[in-house]
Amino acid sequence: MTVAWLLTLPLAGLVGALCWWIADAIGGLAGVGVDLVILIVLAGYMYLRSRRNPVDTSNVNADWDDGSTPDRPAKTSVAA
């Protein structure tokens, strides 16, 4: 978890600085609008990308070997 925070905080700062730089370079409300459009497009891309391999009850414990999702959960046998 520490590694996640050590990566997230500086990278969030870089994204914030980049957004400020873009808005400042364009200037005014237009710069803020361009930032908003860029962030909406990127958020939409991330959402659509996340829907390619959805995680649900049938594949939450599936292996990630080939990157595809199984059609049905793997059957496990229990020795009696």
TACOR-V64656 format. One record per residue. N is the residue number from 1. RES is the residue in one letter. PSI is psi in whole degrees, -180 to 180 (999 if undefined). NEAR is the number of other C-alpha atoms within 8 Angstrom. Layout:
N_RES_PSI_NEAR, N_RES_PSI_NEAR
//
This chain:
1_M_-34_4, 2_T_-41_5, 3_V_-40_6, 4_A_-44_7, 5_W_-37_8, 6_L_-25_8, 7_L_-42_8, 8_T_-49_8, 9_L_-49_8, 10_P_-38_8, 11_L_-36_8, 12_A_-38_8, 13_G_-40_8, 14_L_-42_8, 15_V_-42_8, 16_G_-42_8, 17_A_-39_8, 18_L_-43_8, 19_C_-42_9, 20_W_-43_8, 21_W_-43_8, 22_I_-48_11, 23_A_-39_14, 24_D_-37_9, 25_A_-38_7, 26_I_-44_8, 27_G_146_9, 28_G_-156_8, 29_L_-29_6, 30_A_-39_9, 31_G_-42_13, 32_V_-38_10, 33_G_-41_8, 34_V_-44_10, 35_D_-46_11, 36_L_-45_8, 37_V_-43_8, 38_I_-45_8, 39_L_-37_8, 40_I_-43_8, 41_V_-44_8, 42_L_-38_8, 43_A_-40_8, 44_G_-41_8, 45_Y_-45_8, 46_M_-40_8, 47_Y_-49_8, 48_L_-38_8, 49_R_-35_7, 50_S_-21_8, 51_R_-9_7, 52_R_-45_6, 53_N_75_7, 54_P_149_6, 55_V_127_7, 56_D_-169_6, 57_T_-20_5, 58_S_-15_9, 59_N_13_11, 60_V_-28_7, 61_N_15_4, 62_A_152_9, 63_D_156_4, 64_W_22_6, 65_D_-55_4, 66_D_1_4, 67_G_-2_5, 68_S_164_6, 69_T_140_7, 70_P_152_8, 71_D_-37_5, 72_R_159_6, 73_P_150_8, 74_A_140_5, 75_K_133_4, 76_T_139_4, 77_S_141_4, 78_V_123_4, 79_A_133_3, 80_A_999_2
//
